[in-house]
Amino acid sequence: MNIRTATLQDIDQIAAVEKECFPAAEAATKEEFEQRLSHYGDHFWLMFDENGKLIAFVDGMVTDQTDLTDE
């Protein structure tokens, strides 16, 4: 297993995992992932299996707020 931060070259694989895991109405788009990577790419982790296939990811911005809001 390999864990690393994401790059823009990972967008297609990330979008494919997202599509598998969420209903279409809830899944983030490739464009939304591009925005996320451009704003907090250092906090976007990918996990690959032993064959190099993306099997999971975690992303989220860093904040000091106790409660997250939609603003």
N, CA, C and O of each residue as an XYZ file, in Angstrom:
284
protein
N       0.856     -1.171      0.000
C       0.000      0.000      0.000
C       0.899      1.230      0.000
O       1.948      1.248      0.645
N       0.473      2.258     -0.733
C       1.213      3.506     -0.828
C       0.254      4.655     -0.535
O      -0.848      4.701     -1.083
N       0.665      5.575      0.320
C      -0.135      6.760      0.637
C       0.707      7.979      0.295
O       1.876      8.070      0.670
N       0.087      8.923     -0.431
C       0.780     10.160     -0.802
C      -0.236     11.264     -1.029
O      -1.439     11.011     -1.095
N       0.256     12.495     -1.150
C      -0.636     13.607     -1.466
C      -0.981     13.576     -2.952
O      -0.241     13.020     -3.764
N      -2.091     14.169     -3.287
C      -2.599     14.165     -4.661
C      -1.949     15.258     -5.501
O      -1.452     16.257     -4.982
N      -1.968     15.041     -6.807
C      -1.561     16.053     -7.782
C      -2.678     16.176     -8.818
O      -3.604     15.365     -8.841
N      -2.586     17.175     -9.655
C      -3.607     17.351    -10.700
C      -3.639     16.168    -11.665
O      -4.667     15.927    -12.298
N      -2.557     15.438    -11.790
C      -2.536     14.273    -12.668
C      -3.402     13.133    -12.133
O      -3.683     12.183    -12.865
N      -3.824     13.209    -10.882
C      -4.650     12.170    -10.260
C      -6.152     12.398    -10.421
O      -6.954     11.567     -9.995
N      -6.534     13.516    -11.030
C      -7.945     13.929    -11.085
C      -8.869     12.836    -11.630
O      -9.913     12.571    -11.034
N      -8.514     12.207    -12.730
C      -9.403     11.198    -13.322
C      -9.628     10.026    -12.367
O     -10.753      9.544    -12.230
N      -8.570      9.570    -11.713
C      -8.712      8.465    -10.768
C      -9.538      8.874     -9.548
O     -10.361      8.099     -9.060
N      -9.316     10.080     -9.066
C     -10.069     10.578     -7.909
C     -11.551     10.661     -8.260
O     -12.397     10.225     -7.480
N     -11.870     11.215     -9.420
C     -13.269     11.336     -9.843
C     -13.911      9.963     -9.997
O     -15.093      9.803     -9.694
N     -13.156      8.970    -10.462
C     -13.700      7.609    -10.620
C     -14.035      6.992     -9.268
O     -15.070      6.342     -9.124
N     -13.163      7.191     -8.271
C     -13.446      6.665     -6.927
C     -14.667      7.373     -6.345
O     -15.541      6.734     -5.759
N     -14.724      8.688     -6.508
C     -15.863      9.463     -6.005
C     -17.167      8.960     -6.616
O     -18.162      8.803     -5.909
N     -17.168      8.710     -7.912
C     -18.361      8.226     -8.616
C     -18.812      6.870     -8.087
O     -20.010      6.595     -8.014
N     -17.854      6.021     -7.717
C     -18.171      4.691     -7.163
C     -18.781      4.796     -5.775
O     -19.616      3.976     -5.393
N     -18.362      5.807     -5.021
C     -18.712      5.879     -3.599
C     -19.939      6.725     -3.276
O     -20.515      6.591     -2.196
N     -20.342      7.590     -4.195
C     -21.448      8.500     -3.904
C     -22.476      8.497     -5.028
O     -22.129      8.276     -6.189
N     -23.745      8.744     -4.688
C     -24.766      8.905     -5.728
C     -24.406     10.117     -6.604
O     -23.744     11.046     -6.143
N     -24.835     10.097     -7.834
C     -24.493     11.165     -8.787
C     -24.829     12.554     -8.254
O     -24.077     13.500     -8.490
N     -25.927     12.691     -7.552
C     -26.337     13.997     -7.042
C     -25.406     14.513     -5.939
O     -25.384     15.712     -5.660
N     -24.646     13.621     -5.317
C     -23.771     14.006     -4.209
C     -22.289     13.987     -4.568
O     -21.483     14.595     -3.864
N     -21.918     13.317     -5.623
C     -20.504     13.166     -5.976
C     -19.915     14.489     -6.469
O     -20.546     15.214     -7.239
N     -18.707     14.787     -6.017
C     -17.994     15.969     -6.501
C     -17.540     15.731     -7.939
O     -17.293     14.594     -8.342
N     -17.434     16.798     -8.697
C     -17.016     16.714    -10.094
C     -15.497     16.854    -10.204
O     -14.823     17.221     -9.242
N     -14.976     16.557    -11.386
C     -13.545     16.752    -11.635
C     -13.157     18.218    -11.416
O     -12.092     18.504    -10.869
N     -14.006     19.130    -11.836
C     -13.733     20.550    -11.672
C     -13.663     20.932    -10.202
O     -12.822     21.738     -9.804
N     -14.552     20.350     -9.390
C     -14.518     20.624     -7.949
C     -13.240     20.071     -7.324
O     -12.661     20.700     -6.438
N     -12.800     18.906     -7.775
C     -11.548     18.362     -7.262
C     -10.359     19.220     -7.680
O      -9.414     19.379     -6.907
N     -10.389     19.772     -8.882
C      -9.317     20.677     -9.304
C      -9.237     21.873     -8.365
O      -8.146     22.289     -7.973
N     -10.396     22.426     -8.003
C     -10.423     23.553     -7.069
C      -9.879     23.139     -5.697
O      -9.090     23.867     -5.095
N     -10.292     21.997     -5.216
C      -9.816     21.517     -3.912
C      -8.298     21.359     -3.925
O      -7.612     21.796     -3.001
N      -7.781     20.732     -4.980
C      -6.336     20.519     -5.063
C      -5.585     21.844     -5.157
O      -4.493     21.971     -4.604
N      -6.144     22.816     -5.837
C      -5.455     24.098     -5.963
C      -5.453     24.880     -4.654
O      -4.572     25.711     -4.430
N      -6.429     24.621     -3.793
C      -6.522     25.355     -2.526
C      -5.883     24.627     -1.346
O      -5.283     25.264     -0.480
N      -6.003     23.318     -1.304
C      -5.419     22.592     -0.160
C      -4.881     21.224     -0.574
O      -5.167     20.207      0.058
N      -4.107     21.225     -1.637
C      -3.536     19.985     -2.161
C      -2.664     19.234     -1.173
O      -2.586     18.007     -1.229
N      -2.001     19.953     -0.263
C      -1.155     19.286      0.733
C      -1.981     18.506      1.761
O      -1.430     17.734      2.547
N      -3.278     18.707      1.754
C      -4.169     18.035      2.705
C      -5.139     17.093      1.983
O      -6.268     16.882      2.425
N      -4.682     16.547      0.890
C      -5.477     15.656      0.044
C      -4.648     14.384     -0.115
O      -3.711     14.346     -0.912
N      -4.990     13.351      0.639
C      -4.210     12.117      0.661
C      -4.863     11.023     -0.163
O      -6.082     10.854     -0.141
N      -4.040     10.286     -0.886
C      -4.506      9.172     -1.707
C      -3.892      7.877     -1.185
O      -2.750      7.864     -0.727
N      -4.658      6.785     -1.257
C      -4.134      5.468     -0.897
C      -4.259      4.552     -2.109
O      -5.341      4.407     -2.679
N      -3.149      3.938     -2.496
C      -3.082      3.036     -3.635
C      -2.812      1.621     -3.160
O      -2.106      1.424     -2.171
N      -3.369      0.626     -3.856
C      -3.072     -0.768     -3.519
C      -1.697     -1.130     -4.070
O      -1.018     -0.294     -4.666
N      -1.295     -2.375     -3.867
C       0.043     -2.820     -4.284
C       0.239     -2.802     -5.801
O       1.371     -2.876     -6.279
N      -0.853     -2.704     -6.560
C      -0.770     -2.639     -8.023
C      -0.822     -1.204     -8.552
O      -0.814     -0.986     -9.764
N      -0.876     -0.227     -7.644
C      -0.918      1.171     -8.045
C      -2.298      1.711     -8.329
O      -2.427      2.816     -8.856
N      -3.348      0.953     -7.991
C      -4.732      1.408     -8.216
C      -5.182      2.256     -7.027
O      -5.011      1.861     -5.874
N      -5.754      3.416     -7.313
C      -6.303      4.267     -6.262
C      -7.512      3.575     -5.643
O      -8.462      3.228     -6.344
N      -7.472      3.378     -4.325
C      -8.572      2.680     -3.660
C      -9.277      3.538     -2.605
O     -10.366      3.191     -2.148
N      -8.659      4.656     -2.218
C      -9.293      5.519     -1.219
C      -8.610      6.878     -1.215
O      -7.462      7.015     -1.635
N      -9.340      7.882     -0.731
C      -8.726      9.196     -0.535
C      -9.438      9.930      0.583
O     -10.589      9.645      0.916
N      -8.714     10.887      1.152
C      -9.242     11.758      2.199
C      -8.835     13.166      1.817
O      -7.676     13.409      1.481
N      -9.773     14.095      1.864
C      -9.414     15.484      1.599
C     -10.171     16.397      2.534
O     -11.305     16.114      2.921
N      -9.547     17.470      2.886
C     -10.185     18.452      3.744
C      -9.255     19.595      4.049
O      -8.048     19.406      4.198
N      -9.810     20.771      4.141
C      -8.991     21.935      4.425
C      -8.635     21.980      5.901
O      -9.298     21.357      6.731
N      -7.604     22.706      6.215
C      -7.170     22.885      7.590
C      -7.859     24.117      8.136
O      -7.926     25.149      7.468
N      -8.371     24.010      9.351
C      -9.056     25.141      9.962
C      -8.884     25.092     11.477
O      -8.655     24.031     12.057
N      -8.998     26.239     12.092
C      -8.978     26.327     13.544
C     -10.396     26.403     14.106
O     -10.582     26.458     15.322
N     -11.397     26.407     13.219
C     -12.790     26.500     13.672
C     -13.220     25.182     14.322
O     -12.890     24.102     13.833
N     -13.942     25.283     15.403
C     -14.470     24.112     16.085
C     -15.554     23.453     15.253
O     -15.605     22.228     15.148
N     -16.432     24.277     14.654
C     -17.532     23.767     13.835
C     -17.348     24.233     12.409
O     -17.082     25.409     12.161
N     -17.489     23.303     11.460
C     -17.380     23.657     10.054
C     -18.698     24.218      9.555
O     -19.770     23.759      9.947
N     -18.611     25.212      8.689
C     -19.809     25.837      8.121
C     -19.731     25.752      6.607
O     -18.715     25.327      6.057
N     -20.792     26.151      5.938
C     -20.834     26.109      4.482
C     -20.356     27.396      3.821
O     -20.331     27.484      2.593
N     -19.977     28.396      4.615
C     -19.516     29.657      4.023
C     -18.240     29.455      3.258
O     -17.703     30.407      2.690
